[in-house]
Each structure stands twice: as C-alpha cells, then as structure tokens.
Amino acid sequence: MANIASQIKRIKTNQKRNEINKSYKSKVKTALKKAEISIKNKAENATVLVNEVCSLIDKAVVKGIYHINKAARQKSKIMTKLQKQNNYNLF
C-alpha cells in the first residue's frame, strides 16, 4: 500500500474511473447485442439501433475508454452485418 498522500488519492481516483469505464463498456456491449439480435431477426429498427451503437462507440473513444482502432473494428463489423441482412451498401 502506498504511503504517499498523492499516490493514495491517485489509487482512489483510478478505482472510480475503473468502475465508470466498466459500466460504459457494459452499456456498449448491451447495445451491440441488441443491434445484432435485431439484425438477425430482420427487425425494421435495426438501422436505428446500429446508429445508436456507433454513437456510443464514438463517445467511448472520445472519453478514452476504447482505442480508435477497436472502435473502427466494432463499427465495421456491425455495419457489415447490417449490409448483408439488407443486401445494400450504406457507404
């Protein structure tokens, strides 16, 4: 355990950030699963859910929770699934 006051404070702030980041990652994963299920079931709101997921992923990058390459990979994956289901290009 740290003896220096600033290091003790840093440990506490790191724990708080860790919990916040975990909850945000969980939120993104849940949204991804909902979008994938809607794509698989060919729901009409699949495009809306995919757009929400992309927005959440972009916000995670800005907050420093995800690396930009991971975000791009996840967005590409979900968009590809949507394109295959709808048989058209979004780009």
C-alpha positions, -999 to 999 in steps of 0.1 A, spaced: 0 0 0 12 35 -8 24 58 19 24 90 -2 -8 110 1 -9 119 -36 -5 82 -45 -33 72 -22 -55 98 -39 -45 85 -73 -54 49 -63 -89 61 -53 -95 81 -84 -83 52 -106 -108 29 -88 -136 53 -95 -127 57 -132 -124 19 -135 -160 15 -123 -173 42 -146 -154 27 -176 -167 -8 -168 -203 5 -167 -199 23 -200 -183 -8 -217 -212 -28 -204 -236 -3 -219 -219 -5 -253 -218 -43 -252 -256 -45 -244 -264 -21 -272 -242 -42 -296 -261 -74 -286 -295 -57 -291 -284 -45 -325 -271 -79 -336 -303 -96 -324 -325 -70 -343 -303 -76 -375 -307 -114 -371 -345 -111 -367 -347 -86 -396 -364 -60 -375 -372 -27 -390 -355 -7 -363 -321 -24 -369 -307 6 -386 -317 29 -357 -301 5 -332 -269 3 -353 -267 41 -354 -271 43 -316 -243 17 -312 -220 37 -334 -227 68 -315 -220 51 -282 -187 36 -295 -176 71 -308 -183 86 -274 -163 58 -258 -133 67 -280 -136 104 -271 -137 95 -234 -106 73 -238 -124 41 -229 -118 24 -263 -89 27 -287 -98 42 -320 -89 10 -339 -111 -12 -317 -140 13 -322 -135 12 -360 -134 -26 -360 -166 -29 -340 -184 -4 -361 -173 -21 -393 -184 -55 -380 -219 -43 -371 -223 -23 -403 -212 -53 -424 -238 -75 -407 -265 -49 -414 -255 -46 -450 -256 -84 -455 -291 -85 -439 -304 -56 -461 -285 -65 -492 -274 -30 -499 -245 -7 -492 -246 21 -466 -213 36 -477 
